Amino acid sequence: MKKFNVAVLGVTGAVGQEFLTILKQRKFPLARLKLLASGRSAGKKVSFDGAEYTIEEAGPASFQNIDLVLSSAGGSVSRELVPCAIKAGALVVDNTSAFRVDPEVPLVIPEINPEDIFKHKGVIANPNCSTIIMLVPLFPIHRLAHIRRIVAATYQSASGAGAKAMQELEKQTHEILAGRPPVKEVFPHQIAFNLFSHNSKVMEDGFCEEEVKMIRETKKIFHDDTLQVVPTTIRVPVFRAHSEALYVEVEKQVSLDQVRSVLDGAPGVRLVDDRQKNYFPMPIEASHGDDILVGRLRRDPANSKGWALFVSGDQLRKGAALNAVQIAEIWARKPS
Ligand SMILES: NC(=O)c1ccc[n+]([C@@H]2O[C@H](COP(=O)([O-])OP(=O)(O)OC[C@H]3O[C@@H](n4cnc5c(N)ncnc54)[C@H](OP(=O)(O)O)[C@@H]3O)[C@@H](O)[C@H]2O)c1
C-alpha cells in the first residue's frame, strides 16, 4: 500500500493532539510525519509511535514533499498557509471554518457525502463539530423520511473552544471549590458550574456564528438549500463531547420502529435508548469513542411527522480529527 508524507498543522492544539492519536489508532499509511505549530512551540519534542519528533514553526515553505496536510491551526492560519500547501502539491483536509462555504471546496462527512471528496481542488473542508454531530445520526432518518426542518439545541463542551478552554474549566472548578473567585481568560463568562450562549459573534438577526455554521453547512452537506435549520448553541461545563437535543420534521409518515431500525447499526451511530432504565446518550460515554450516541426517540404528539431525539458525540474525534482522517483514508485509496 502507498505510504504518505503527512504534516499535522496545529499539532499542539486540542484537535492536533487528537490527530496524532487517531493516525496511530487507525494505522494511517505514514511514510514521514511533520509536526507544525506556531513559533511558540517550535523546538518542542513530541513522541509518536515510539519515535521523537521536533515541532517546527509553520510557514509558506513548510509543505515541500508533503502529500497530505491535516490542518487545525485556526481560520486565519489556514487562509494564509493552505494555498501554499496546495501550491506545493499537497491535499489539505482543513478543520477550520476558512473554506467550508466556498462553493469550490467540498465539505464532507464520509457517512453522508463521500463522493464529494473527489471534487476537490487541493482542499477538503471538515464541517463544524456541532454540524457533524447533528448530521451523522440525522442522515439515516433523512434517507428514510426526508427531513424538511431541524430545530437543534446544543450542549457544547469546553474543549470545543480548544486546549486552553478545557484548562479554564478545570482551573475555575478548583478555584470555586476552594472558595476563590474564578478567573476568566478564555471564555467571556464563568464556565464552571454555569452555562451560557455560545461564545461566538452574534449577528444582527440574533443568530451567533456557530448557529450560522450549522445552518449553512447542513444545506451544503445534504445538497438541499430548502432545508430549514434553527439552532440554539450553548456552552456547558463538560470537558469533552457535545450533546444536542434535536427536533426534526419529515415529509413521510414513519413509525418509531422504522426510525429505531434505521438508526440501529447506521455507520457512525450507536443507539442508546433504554426507556426502562432511563439510559440515554451522555457526553461522558461518547468521550473518546468514534460513534455518535443517539436516543430519547419520541414522536411529537402534536405532529405525526415530527420527531425528537438526543445525541452525544466526541467533537474532538468525530467532530474534528476522526472525520478528517476518515476523509484522508478514502482519498488515500485513490489519491489524485
Ligand atoms: N476543539 C474542537 O472541538 C474543534 C472541533 C472542530 C474544529 N475545530 C477547529 O480547529 C481549529 C483548532 O482548534 P483547537 O481546538 O485544536 O485549538 P487550540 O487547542 O487552541 O490549538 C490551536 C493550534 O493552532 C496553532 N497555531 C496558532 N497560531 C498559529 C500560527 N500562527 N501558526 C501555526 N500554528 C498556529 C497552535 O500552536 P501553538 O500551541 O504553538 O500556539 C495550536 O497547535 C480551530 O479552527 C477550530 O475552530 C476545533
The ligand as a Gaussian input file, in Angstrom:
#p B3LYP/6-31G(d) Opt

LIG

0 1
 N      -11.765000      21.978000      19.514000
 C      -12.692000      21.419000      18.759000
 O      -13.526000      20.628000      19.221000
 C      -12.753000      21.726000      17.289000
 C      -13.641000      20.988000      16.511000
 C      -13.708000      21.253000      15.147000
 C      -12.907000      22.219000      14.598000
 N      -12.057000      22.933000      15.392000
 C      -11.241000      23.955000      14.742000
 O       -9.898000      23.509000      14.710000
 C       -9.011000      24.618000      14.874000
 C       -8.106000      24.353000      16.079000
 O       -8.905000      24.163000      17.215000
 P       -8.303000      23.628000      18.597000
 O       -9.491000      23.443000      19.464000
 O       -7.359000      22.497000      18.380000
 O       -7.498000      24.933000      19.088000
 P       -6.279000      25.052000      20.112000
 O       -6.312000      23.952000      21.108000
 O       -6.300000      26.446000      20.596000
 O       -4.992000      24.849000      19.166000
 C       -4.616000      25.779000      18.183000
 C       -3.422000      25.252000      17.405000
 O       -3.092000      26.191000      16.379000
 C       -1.717000      26.516000      16.477000
 N       -1.464000      27.873000      15.991000
 C       -1.961000      29.040000      16.473000
 N       -1.460000      30.096000      15.771000
 C       -0.626000      29.566000      14.836000
 C        0.188000      30.115000      13.826000
 N        0.256000      31.434000      13.614000
 N        0.916000      29.279000      13.036000
 C        0.859000      27.943000      13.231000
 N        0.106000      27.347000      14.192000
 C       -0.627000      28.155000      14.978000
 C       -1.401000      26.386000      17.951000
 O        0.000000      26.272000      18.109000
 P        0.737000      26.857000      19.442000
 O        0.476000      25.867000      20.540000
 O        2.167000      26.876000      19.014000
 O        0.162000      28.198000      19.723000
 C       -2.168000      25.100000      18.266000
 O       -1.423000      23.991000      17.819000
 C       -9.903000      25.868000      15.025000
 O      -10.049000      26.472000      13.762000
 C      -11.218000      25.280000      15.489000
 O      -12.319000      26.073000      15.135000
 C      -11.960000      22.707000      16.721000

